[in-house]
């Protein structure tokens, strides 16, 4: 039911965007009126909006997200072709953010009020405040243009080796840019959750029993503090997949974010709608996975 509402709402919002989709697809301002009528009939643009929504929903249920006239291919094929690149970028960024964010957040909470806590907090605020596209340009200027250590963009070299190491070299800068934003958020969430967990009765009792502070931190407090971290990471999955538009544009990364950007410029309504619906579906599924992880971390907690 939720996905049905999301699909319908997304389709309506994209359809109500200013401008004439048929005129854009025709590719010229003075297109033949008869050709425009033919385009509208072929894409059902001459039909009432409720009919268009119902027709799209019927197709979406069967896995048909429409056809991109601009690209000349089904929307689902275009999305699947770009999904691997986006999954690689998102997976690398989320993994690095989770590892670094949790470690730094625990370190800040365990030294609350100290120098390390202050330094980590300041760095996390700066990391969250820096525009990701500006950071990406700085990294390109430093590591690609000045030092010539890493490639400036793309996913593979145009010539020569295009194996795993080559892809990894191209991945470092875009994943690093996106990780800075995510790790700053994870640090703040982890620190707040750990501070709260360390003040709970079970932590106080564990210390009273003489357990080492390290065991209190990682065995008792961290296990309970991970729930909000999981919520943040799963909630930001859609942002990482499509919200990395700026990162993928700066680094010419061939993922869904770049496809979304190109679709907006070309007013490719079927492609734009399909990408938004696809990523929304992934976020819903990620929330289901988060519920399972909650259950693993705390068997007493039921599914939401």
Long-range contacts (C-beta under 8 A, 24 or more apart in sequence): 2-284, 3-280, 3-281, 3-284, 4-57, 6-277, 6-280, 6-284, 7-56, 7-57, 7-60, 7-277, 7-280, 8-53, 8-57, 10-273, 10-276, 10-277, 10-280, 11-52, 11-53, 11-56, 11-273, 11-277, 12-49, 12-53, 14-269, 14-272, 14-273, 14-276, 15-49, 15-52, 15-269, 17-267, 17-269, 19-267, 21-45, 21-267, 21-269, 24-266, 24-267, 25-69, 25-70, 25-267, 39-69, 43-69, 43-270, 56-273, 60-277, 65-270, 65-273, 65-274, 65-277, 65-278, 66-270, 66-271, 66-273, 66-274, 67-270, 68-268, 68-270, 68-271, 69-268, 69-270, 70-263, 70-266, 70-268, 70-271, 71-268, 71-271, 75-270, 75-271, 75-273, 75-274, 75-275, 76-274, 78-259, 78-271, 78-274, 79-256, 79-259, 79-274, 79-275, 79-278, 82-254, 82-255, 82-256, 82-258, 82-259, 83-256, 85-155, 85-253, 85-254, 85-255, 85-256, 86-241, 86-244, 86-248, 86-255, 86-256, 86-257, 87-241, 88-167, 88-171, 89-171, 89-174, 89-175, 89-178, 89-240, 89-244, 89-247, 89-248, 89-253, 89-255, 90-237, 90-240, 90-241, 90-244, 92-171, 92-175, 92-179, 93-175, 93-178, 93-179, 93-182, 93-240, 93-244, 94-182, 94-233, 94-236, 94-237, 94-240, 96-175, 96-179, 96-182, 96-183, 97-179, 97-182, 97-183, 97-185, 97-186, 97-233, 98-186, 98-229, 98-233, 100-179, 100-183, 100-186, 100-187, 101-182, 101-183, 101-184, 101-185, 101-186, 101-187, 101-189, 101-190, 101-229, 102-186, 102-190, 102-222, 102-226, 102-229, 104-183, 104-187, 104-190, 105-186, 105-187, 105-188, 105-189, 105-190, 105-191, 105-193, 105-194, 105-229, 106-190, 106-191, 106-194, 106-217, 106-218, 106-222, 108-187, 108-191, 109-190, 109-191, 109-194, 109-195, 109-198, 110-194, 110-198, 110-213, 110-217, 112-195, 117-191, 120-187, 120-191, 121-188, 121-191, 123-184, 124-183, 124-184, 124-185, 124-187, 124-188, 125-184, 126-184, 127-180, 127-181, 127-183, 127-184, 128-181, 128-184, 128-185, 128-188, 130-180, 130-181, 132-177, 132-178, 132-180, 132-181, 132-246, 132-247, 133-246, 133-247, 133-249, 133-250, 135-177, 135-180, 136-173, 136-174, 136-177, 136-246, 136-247, 136-250, 136-251, 137-250, 139-173, 139-176, 139-177, 140-173, 140-250, 140-251, 143-173, 144-173, 152-251, 153-250, 153-251, 153-252, 153-253, 154-251, 154-252, 154-253, 154-254, 155-253, 155-254, 170-251, 173-251, 174-244, 174-247, 174-248, 174-250, 174-251, 174-253, 177-247, 177-250, 177-251, 178-240, 178-244, 178-247, 182-233, 182-236, 182-240, 185-232, 185-236, 186-229, 186-232, 186-233, 189-228, 189-229, 189-232, 190-225, 190-229, 192-228, 193-224, 193-225, 193-226, 193-227, 193-228, 193-229, 194-221, 194-222, 194-225, 196-225, 197-221, 197-222, 197-224, 197-225, 200-224, 223-297, 223-298, 224-297, 224-298, 226-297, 227-294, 227-297, 227-298, 230-290, 230-293, 230-294, 230-297, 231-290, 234-283, 234-286, 234-287, 234-289, 234-290, 235-283, 235-286, 235-287, 237-282, 237-283, 237-286, 238-279, 238-280, 238-282, 238-283, 241-279, 241-282, 242-275, 242-276, 242-279
